[in-house]
Amino acid sequence: MAAVNKVFAARLAGLVVLGPDGESIGRVRDVVLTIRVGRQPPRVLGLVIEMFTRKRIFVPMLRVTAIEPGSVTLKTGNVSLRRFDQRPTEVLALAQVLDSRVTTDDPEVVEAIGSDVVIVDLGIELTRTRDWVVSRVAVRTSRGRLGRRSAIHIVDWQHVHGLTSTTLAMPGQGVSQLLMQFEGMRAADVAHAMRELPEKRRHEVALALDDERLADVVQELPADAQTDLLLHLEEERAADVLEAMDPDDAADVLGGLPETDAESLLQRMDPEDSEPVRRLLEHSPDTAGGLMTPQPVALTPSTTVAEALARARNADLTPALASMLFVVRPPTATPTGRYLGCVHLQRLLREPPASLVGGILDDGLPRLDPEDSLATVTRYFATYNLVCAPVVDDEHHLLGAVTVDDALDHLLPSDWREEESNDE
């Protein structure tokens, strides 16, 4: 396909970046601009490329030899691997400019004259001097008649006013274009992308996400970023997000907050959600009791294999937590009645559906004590080749279950989510 010299910035997002020999370097994540004084169009400095290690680097536009519908090709595969660090004079097209409000005096868009319009895309163009600049802007008026979305208009840069570094720093900017980029992404990848955003935009995205989605994302953030986001939310909203989190993750987040803030949020939470979190906070975070989830799959001995498999199919369970089901005397909510043993998922798959789990349970597997150390937990997993383990108190009540991912979170350095492999 022929290379293009005009393209809209949003179309570049996600395109594969190729070296001159066709080797893949990463994908485009943003376009770096500088807004110039007067009426000069913003100059395109380069691209933010996310490598396969998830590290983001900067590639100058001078290194770009071709932009095609499905890829961006560089003149050389020799690029700087230094992490992209945005300078004060730089602006990110997708993360910062889109969804900002400007005005236009384009005589061909009469309905937009005199009112704010929202930028939905930027048209960039290669000039005769081999510079890339913003030549056109795609805008939309806030709402059409009867609340319908209005049409998109393409206007020349010379007819756009109000796009400055000062206006981009103003609060209340929309995030619809950013949210579209996050659709279909795993929570861990959204969390990584949010960490790359300027602080203002990160908080605006957090406000726009629904409670369930934000809870999933917060669970994947480093501790300091978790604290920052929660403390920027209104208390009622922060409590709602904590309620949507897994209790063990909510306990980890609250454990990193000042004690008064944590208690205030616990009081705002529904008692049904706060009670298991309070129980977890009673234990040191690096013990089995602090690592466990208080919501394992607990069954009575009279449960059939078919019913047990149906419980294991719950999409909300992690693969590790679904690998082992626990058999107890009623009640089955933690702390349960007397713990009797466990049933491994593989064993369930080999048994007739009508069989009872009470007849196939493993009652000889050792269990963890809530005060067992992290080292004891990791040795347990290594010794018995398991990814899930029961936590039982001295009175034989099942308190919860520890999974291997819980242990890994605490074995890795506290800043492991912020580090990238091959950083230098």
N, C-alpha and C positions, 0 to 999 in steps of 0.2 A: 504493500500500500504506500501511496505517496505521503511524504511528511507534510505536516501542516504548519503554517506560520501564524494562525489565529486559533485560539481555543479558549473555552471558558474554564476557569480555575477549578470549579467543582467537578468537571469531567476528568480532571487529572487524578483525583483522589482514588487511591487503590491501584493505579496503573503500575504494571511491572516496569522496573528500571533495569535496562540491559547495558552491559559493557559493549565495546566495539566487536568483540568476538561472539556476542550473543549470550554471554553468561549472565545469569540473573543476580543482581546486586541487592534488590529489595523492592519496596513499593513506595509510591509517592503518598505522603501523609498531609503535606501542606505546601503552600507557596509563600515565600518570604518577600515582602514588599517594603519599600520605604516611601513614605508620603512626603512629597517635596513642597516647598513654599510656592505661593502664588497659584497659578492655574496649570502648572506643569503636571502632567499625568504621573501617578505613582510608578516608580520604576520597580521591575521585578528583579530581585537580587538572585534568587535561586530557589531550590526545592528542598523540603525536608523529606529525607528518605528514611524509612524504617527498614533496617536490615532484619535478617531472619533471626537474629539474637534479640530482637525487639529494641535494640539500641537505635536511636535516631541521630542521623548525621546531616550535615549541610552540603549540598552540591551546588556550586555557582551555575547560573544559567549559561555562562560562557562554555561550560563543559557539556552542555546539551547540544547534540548534533541533529536530533530529529525527535519530533513529537508526533506519534502516530495514534490512530484510534485505540489501539490496544496496548501500547507500550511507549516508554520514553527511552531513547538510546543516547548514550554518552559517547563523547569523543575518545575517552580513555577510561579504562577500568581502574586506574590508579587514583583513588579519591582519598581524602582525609578521613580517617576513622575517629577523629575527635568528636565527642558528643556535642550535638547542636545545643548552643547556649544563646538564647535570643538576646540581642542587644537592645538598649533603650530606643534606638532610632528605627528598629525593625518592627514590622507588623505582620501577623499571620493572616493570610487571606481567609482561610476556611474557619479558623478558630476564633478570630477577632472581628473581621470585617463583615462577614455574612450575618444577616439579621440586624445589622445596625441601621439607624434611621438617618436619612438625608433628605434634602429637598432637590427639586429639579425645575428648571425653567424651559424645558424642551417644548417648543410650540406644537410639536406633533403629539404630545401627551397632555392635552388640555386639562383632563380631569385630575391630573396629579399636580398641576401648578398651584402653589400656595398652600400645600399640605404636605405632611411628612410621608415619605415612601420608605419601604424596607428593601435593603439590598439582598437579593437572592443569589446573585452570582456576579463574577467579574470576568469580563472578556479581556484577555491579554493578547498582545500582538508583537511580532518581531518587526522592528523598524529597519530602515535602510542603513542605520549606523550599527546594526546587529545588537541593539538593546531590545529587551522585552519590556513593554510598558502596559499599563491598564488603559485600554482605549475605549472600552464600552462597559456599561454597567446594566445588569438586569435588575429591575426594580418592580415592586408590587405595592399598590396602595393597601392600607391596612385591611379594609374589608369592602366588599362590594355591597350591592343592595341585598337586603334581607339577610345580612350576615354571611353571604357567600364570599368565597375567595375571589378576589379581583384578578384580572388578567395581568400577565407579566409583560412589561414593556422594556425594550432595549434602547437605552439612550447613550449618546456620546458622552465621554468624560467631561467635556467642556460645559455640559448642561447639568452637571451634578455639583451640589454645594453642601458643605457641612461635614465632609469626611476628614476629620483631623484626629491627631493623637489624643487631644483633649476630649473630644466627643466619644471616642472609643473607650475612654476610661470612665465614662458616666455609667452609673448602675441602671439596672432595669432592661438591659438588652435582651432580645429574644434568643432562643437557642434551637429553633426548629431544624435548622440545617445541620447543626451538630448532632442532634438526636437522630436524624435520618442516617448519619454516618454510623451511629452506634447500633442501629437496628440489626438484629441477627448475631451480634457479637457476644461472646461469652463474657460473663461478669468480670473475670480476671483481665480480659483484654480491654474492657471499658475502663476499668480502674487504672490500667496502665496508661491509656489514652488521656484520662482525666488528669493524671499526674503531670502530663506534658503541657497542659493548658495553663495560661496565666491565671493567677489566683482569682481574679474577678470572674473570669469565665467558668472556672471550676465551681465556684459557689452558685453561679446562675444555673449551671447544668444540674447541680444537686437539688436546687429548688424545683426544677422542672420534672425530674424523674418521679415516678410514683413510688410509694413506700416500699413495695416488694422489690422493685428493681434497684432502688437506692440501697436497701438493706443488703442485697447480694453484692453490690459494688463495694460498699463500705467494708464488708468482710474481707475483701481482697486488697485493701489499702494498707500501707504501713501504719504503725500505731500513731505517729504524729499527724499524719494526714486524716486518720479517723477522728482524732480529737478535734482537729481544726474544722472539719466539716460539721460535726455534731454541734460544736459550740457556736457555729454561725447560723444554725437553724433555730427557729423558735422552739421553746421547750416542749410544747405540745407536739410539734412535728417530730422533734428528735425522739420523743418517747414512742411515737407511732412507728418510727423506723426501727427502734430497738425491739419493739414487740414483733416486728416482721422478721427479725434475725433469729438464727438458731440460738438457743439459750447459752451454749458455751461460747459462741462468738460475741453475744451481747455482754457476757460476763467479762470477756477479755477487753472489750472496748471500755466498759465502765471501770474496770480495774486501772485503766490508764488515765482516767479523769480525776480531777481534784475530788476529794471525798464529799464535799458539800454538793458539788455539781452532780456526782453520781447518785447520791441519796435523793436529790430533788427529782432526777429523772425516774428513779425507781418508784417514787411516790406517785408520779404521773402515769406510770404504766398500769395496765389492767392487772389486778392481783394475780389472776391466773397465769399471766406471762411473767410477772416479776418474781413470783415465789420460787420457781426453779432457778432463776438467775441468782437470787439471794443465797440459795443453798450452795451454788457453785462458788460464790464469792467467799464463803466460809473456809474454803480450802486454799492452800497456797497454789498459785498458778502452775508451778512446776511439779505438781503431784498428780496422781491418777484422778483424785477427786476434783482437781482444778482443770484437768485436761478433758474430762469426760463430757459427753452429751447426756443430759438426763432424759432423753427421749428415744431410747432404743426400742426395737420391736420386741415386746414382751407378750407371751402367749400363755394360756393355761394348758395343762396336760391334755384336756379333752378337745383341743383344737385339731382339726383335720389337716392333713398335708396340703390339700387343695386350698384351705383357708390361709394356711401359713404362707404358701406361695403367692397368694393374692396380696397379702400384707407386704411381702418382699418386693412385689412389683411396683410399689408406691414410687412414683416419679420423684417425690421430694427426698427420698433416701439416697445418700451417696452409695456408690458401689461397695465401699468398705463396710458401711453400716448395714447394708442389706446382706452381707455375706454370712452373718451369724444372727440367729433368732434365739431369744432367751425364754425359758419355760419357768414359770413361777406359780405359786399359789395366789389367788386373788388377795388384794387388788393388783391389777397389772400396771397401774400408773406408779411411777417411782416416787418415794421408795416403795417397792412392791411387797407382796407377801413373801413367804419363804422362797428363796432361790433354789431351783431343783437341778438345773443344768442348761445346756444349750443345744441347738440343732444347727448344723452347718447347711448352708444352701445346697451344696452339692449332694448331701445326703437326701435332702427333700426331693431333689430331682430324680432320685433313683427309687423312690417309694411310691406305692399305689396312692392315688389321690384320697381315698377314703380312710387311710391309716391315720392313727392318732399320733401326735408328736410326742406324747408321753411315753410311747413305746420305743422311740428311736432316739431319745435324747442322749447326749454325751454328758454324763454326770461326774466324769473323772478328770475333766480339764481343770487345772488350777485357775483360781480367780485372783484378781487384783484387789488389794486393800486401798481405800481412798487415800491413805497417807503414803502409799508407795511412791518412791521418787521417779523422776523422769528416766534415770538410768535403769531402774528396775523395769519400767514399762517397755523400754526399747529392748532390753534383754529378753523379756517375755515374748515379744513379737518374733525375735530372732530364734529363740529356743523352740517355739511351737509352730513356726512358719504360718503365722496368722496375720490378719490385717484388722482384727477387731477383738476386743477382750472385755469380759464383764468386770464391773467394779461392785464389790459386795462388802457390806459392813459386818461387824462382829456378830450381829444378830441375824445374819443370813438374809438380809434384805438386798435386793438388787437396786443399786443407786443410779446406775447409768452404764455407759460403755465408752471405752477409749478406742479410737481408730488410729491407724498408722499415720494418717494425714495430720491428726491432732498432735502426735508426737513430733512429726517432721517440722511443723510450724515452730515448735519450741527448740528443736535441735539446731535449726539453721540460725545464722546471725540475725539479730533483731531487725537489721536493715536489708534482709535478703531480697525483699521485693523491689528495692531501689537499685540494687546492683545488677549489672548486665555481664554476661560472660564475654570474654575477649574485650574488656573495656578499653584497653589501650591498643 
